[in-house]
Amino acid sequence: MNFRRGQRVEIQRRSADESWEAYMDAFVGLHGIITDPDTAINDPDALVEVSIEGQGTHRLPQDCLALLD
């Protein structure tokens, strides 16, 4: 799935990606907005920058995200 800037997402589950870190487990179930989808690369394995409500902005693997829109 290709994410676009401004889309609302939920961190739906823990990622299987090696970039997932233990502190990110606390983000599961939270909502955020895509701020940098890295569209120049357009790589489904690339990290996506998400502004998470109350948690700041983080780069997350795409396999943990689900669109809310």
N, C-alpha and C positions, 0 to 999 in steps of 0.2 A: 504494500500500500504506500502511496506517495502522500506524505503530509504536506500541508500548506500553512504558511504563516497565518496566525489568527484562529486556527481551528481549535476548538475545545476538546480536550482529551481526558481520559481517566487512566491512571496508572492501575491497570487491571490485575496484574500478577507479577511475581518475581520473574526476572529475565533469566534465560539460560546463557546469555552472552557473558563472555569473560570479563567485560567491563563493569558488570553489575557488582556493587560493593555492599557489604552487610548493612551499612547505614541506610541504604536505599529501601530496605524492607519496610521502613516506617512510612514510605511514600505510597505503598499499595493501598488503593481505595481512594486516594486523593485526586482532585481535579486540577487541571492546569490549562495553559494556552501555549500553543506552538509559537516560539519566537524566532527560531532559526531551523528550518527544515533541511538545510544543507542541500538545496535543490540543484546546485551546480554539479555535484557529484551524482545525485540521484541513485544512490546505492542503498538497497533495502537493509543492508547490514550496518549502515552508518548511524552514528549517534544523532539524536535530535535534541535541540535545546528547547526545554519546556520551562515556563514560568509557573511554578506550583503554588497554589494559594496558600499563603502563610509560611512557605518554606524556601522562597527564593527561586533562583533560576539554576537548573541543572541539565547536564547532557545525559540523556537516557537512551538505551537501546530501543529500537522500534518494536520488538516483539512483546514488550510489556504494555504497550499503549493501545487504547481503544478509543475511537472517535465518539464524541457525544452529540455532535451536530446531526 
